[in-house]
Amino acid sequence: MMRAADGHTAEEGRFTHRRAELVYDDCGEGPLAVYAHGGFVSQAAEDRMGLFEWAPVLEAGQRLVRYDARGHGRSTGDPVGSDYTYPSLAADLLALLDHLAAPEPVSAMGSSMGCGTVLHAAVHAPDRFCRLVLLIPPTAWTTREAHARADRESADTIEEQGLDAWLAAKAQQPRPAVVADVPEVPPTPTERTLPAVLRGLSVSDLPSPGAIAALRQPTLVLSWVDDPGHPLSTAEALAGLLPHAVLHVSATRADIRTWGARIAEHLTRPRP
């Protein structure tokens, strides 16, 4: 099946890993860059939101593979919380690289939950990655527990009162002003699977600061302001820990639209 990604034709692929069929879109030619999306969305949902632009990456001569995480979008998944922890999702990413059989090392990009996925994969198998892009890093370490507690409470609400009750409560929460105009999309995990996704995320955290500091890949960290779920403190900590990191912070939607070009420049810059 063929899909369109930012005006470019993408070929759909599928493979099976640990009881799930994972679906990805493969677009462009050149060095491979893989992208892991955030929690509760999918490739198609992110495209409808219009949040990130991938055309600059393709136009820079990169082969872009974006995939739907286990239990999200077109990918299948069981209602098992341990399947949705960051290390488990990182194992899916590494299995995708095995399936693609592309020359390594590759570039890896991840947003929010996908950021946790990429960092755990890089810590587990650092030689498989040449560059990293970390978009809106999630709560981590000292700021993680409050967010984890909210995830557990959300899972309970869905199981006890139904998805609509959770969505109604979520709609009352303020959104970061910098992305207030981004369209809301319903969660892509099914009502049966969503509590497991939330519980898996509730017991997840980024790798330890020491493990992250050992990574040597050139890294671009992209963050925005005033978002408790993706606090600037995490992005700043990552940029301080990673020895070859650059941090860019956006305070406007217009500046977020520069991220595609910034990513393309990062992926194609000669390594020092």
N, C-alpha and C positions, 0 to 999 in steps of 0.2 A: 504494500500500500504506500502511496506517495502522499505527503503532506507539504504544506507551504509554511516556511519559517522565515518571517521578515522578507517575503518576496523571493526567497530561495527555495528550491525543491528539495525536500527531505525524504529519504527512504525509511520506512518503518521496519524495525527488526524486533525479534523476540527471542528470549532464551529462558530456560528454567533453572532456578537455583533455590535450593532448600524449600521445596513445596510450592514455590510461587513462580508465575510467569511474569517476567519483567519486560516491559516494552520501552523501546528507545527510538529516537529519530536520528538519522545519520545524514549529515548535510555537508557539502563542500569537500575540498581536497586539500591536502597539505598535512602539516604536523597535527596530531590529534589533541584536542582539548575536550574534556568531558565536563558536564555540568550537572550538579545535583540540586534540585529545587528545595524550597522550604516546606515546612509541615502543613498538611491539610490541603495543599493545592496540587498542581500537576503542571506539565508543560503547557497544555491547552489553557488551563486556568490562568497561568502567568501571562500568556499571550493576550488573553481577554483583558487582564488588568492593565496591560501596556506599561508595566513597570520597568522592565529591562529590555534593552535593544541589542539584538545579536547580529544584525547586518554588518556592523563594523568588524566584528570578529571574522565573519566569512569573507568579507572583502579584503581582509588582511592576509588571506591565503591560509586560513586554518580549516581543518576538518572538525566540525562541531558535532558532538554527540550529546544530546540531552535525553534523559530517561525519566520515566515516572517511577518514583520510589515504591517499594513494596507496599501494597494496600492502598495506593493512591492512583487516581486517574485510570489509565488502561491496565495497569499492573494489578495482579491479584495478590491476596495476602490473607492469612488466617487471623482470627481474633486472639492472638497470643502476644501478650505484652512484651515478652523477651525478644520478639522478632523486630521490635521497633526501637531498640536502644541504639545509640550512636555506634557502638562497636558492631552490632549486628548489621546495621545499614552500611557501615564501612565494608563489611565482608561482601555485601551485594555489589558495591562499587568495584572491589577488586575482582569479583567474578565477572563483571561486565568487561573489564580489561582483558581477562582471560578469553572471554568469548570473542572479543573483537580481534584478538591476536595481532594487535598493532605494534609496530616498533616502539620500544620504550626507551627512556622514560617519557611520560606524557604530561601535559598540563592538566590540572584539576581545579575546578571552580565550584563553589558551593554557597548557597544562600541560607542563612538561619539554620534550620535542621540540616540542610546540605553542607553548611560550613562545619558542623560537628562531624558529619559523615566524612568529609574530605580530610579533616585534621586527624581523625582516628585512623583512616586508611594510610595517611602519610607517615604517621608515627609507627604503624605496624609494618609498613613496607616502603621505607623512604626511597629506596633505589628505583621505584616504579614511577616517580614523579620528578619533573624537572622544574615546574613553576606552579605556584598556587595563587588563587584569587579567592579571598574570603569576603563575601558580601553580607552585610548586616549581621555580624556575629551575635549569637544569642546570649542570654544571661549565662554566666559561668562562675564557678567557684563561690565566692562569698555572696553573690547576688542570686544564686541559683535556687535556694531552698524555697523562697516565697513563690517563685514561678512554678516550681515542682509541686508545691502544695495546691496551687490553683489548677494545675493539670489533673491532679488526683480528684479534686472536688468536681471538676468538669466531667470526668469519667463517671463519677457517682451520679451526677445530675442526669446525664444521658441515659444511664441504665435505669434510674428510678423514675424519671419524669419524661424522658423522651428527648429526641434531638431538637424539636421545636422549642422546648423550654430552655435548652442551652443556647440556642441561637438567639432567643429573645433576650436572655441575660447578657449575651455577648454584644448585642446591638446597643445596649445601654452604656457600654464602656467607651470612653473617649479614644479617638484615634490620633496618632501623631499628626500634627498640623502639616508636616512636610509631605505627607502622603494622603491627606484628607480627601483629595479629589480622585484617588484611585478607586475604581469600582470594586464593591464587595462581591465576592464569589462564594457560593456554598462550599462546604468541605467536600473533597472528593472521596475520602474513605467512606464506606457505607456506615449506616447507623450501627450495624452489628460489629464492625471492625473499629470504629472510631474510639471507643473507650480503651481498647487495647493499645492503639497508637498513643493516646494520651498517657497511659500508664507506662509505656515504654519510654516515652520522653521524660516522664517525671523522675525516672531513676537514671537519667543520662546526664553527663557533664562533659565538658571539653577535656582532653588529655591534661595531665598534670603540667604545671608551668615548666618543670624541668624537662619533660619529654618534648614539649613544644620548642623550648630553647635549643634543643639539639638538632632541629630541622635546619637545613642549609639552603633550601630552595628560595630563589627570589620570590617574594610574596607581595601582592597588592591587597591591602585591607580597605574596604569601602564601607562606610557607615553613614548614618544620618542622625539628626539630633532629636532629643525629647521623645524617645521611644523606650519605655521601661522593659519591654520584652527583648529589645536589642540595644542595650545601653551602650553609650559611648565608652564607658569604663572598660567593657570587654574589648572593644576594638583597640583602645589605647594600650591595654595590657598586652594584647597579642603583638601589636606593632613594637612594643618595647622588648618583648621576649624573643621574637624572631630576629635573627641577626641580619637578615637581608630583606627587611620589610619596609614598605612605604604605605603611609596612611593617608586617605583622603576622606574628608567629612563633608557632607552636603547639608545645607540648611534650607534649600529650596528644591521644588520639583524640577525646575529648569536645570539645576546643577546635577540632579540624579540622571538626567538625560545625557549627560556627558560620560556616564560610566561605560557605555559600550565602546566608545573611542579610547577611553583610558585602559580598558581591559585589552583591546586590540594592540595598543602600543606596548603594554606590559608583556604580552605574549610574544611579541616579535622583536623586542629589544635584545641586542646582542648580550649574551651573558658576560659578566666581568671575568 
